[in-house]
Amino acid sequence: MKASPHLASGETLHNYVIKELLLKLELSEPVIFIDGVTDKKHIQKIRAYLRKALKLNGVEKSKISFVDSRKDVMIQLADIVAGSIARSFDKQKSDHNEYIKLLETKIVHIYEIHP
């Protein structure tokens, strides 16, 4: 991923990161679950943006769902994994190396973004 993306008008860093991750994974029919979005207009904007961006990059079919992590254990697990990876980058924490050690055999790539 680019270190400092120049976002198009109306594009958010959140949407950009999801799009770039999906393109890096090269999935032909991605199934995406997004947490933390409840406003219907915002949901429609994200869904439209991702579908358009994916189609422009050759991905014709995708399924984009919005979930509440309080009700979905798999999203809770994803939050724990993401938080653990984030903590491993916090050199001020004395145990930062322990988190990445637990996950390193399962990690394919870590993309750092510095806006």
Residue pairs with C-beta under 8 A, 6 or more apart in sequence:
1 17
1 20
1 24
1 111
1 112
1 113
3 113
3 114
4 114
4 115
5 13
5 16
5 20
5 113
5 115
7 13
7 16
11 49
13 113
13 115
14 46
15 46
15 49
15 50
15 53
17 113
18 32
18 34
18 50
19 49
19 50
19 53
19 54
20 111
21 111
22 30
22 32
22 50
22 54
22 59
22 62
23 54
23 57
23 59
24 109
24 111
27 59
28 59
28 61
29 59
29 61
29 62
29 63
30 54
30 59
30 62
30 63
31 62
31 63
31 65
32 50
32 62
32 63
32 64
32 65
33 65
33 66
33 67
33 72
33 74
33 75
34 46
34 64
34 65
34 66
34 67
35 66
35 67
35 68
35 69
35 72
35 75
35 78
35 79
36 69
37 43
37 46
37 66
38 66
38 68
43 66
46 64
47 64
50 62
50 64
51 62
51 64
54 62
67 75
68 75
69 75
69 76
69 79
70 76
81 103
84 99
84 100
84 102
84 103
85 99
85 100
85 103
85 107
85 110
87 93
87 95
87 96
87 99
88 96
88 97
88 99
88 100
89 96
90 96
100 107
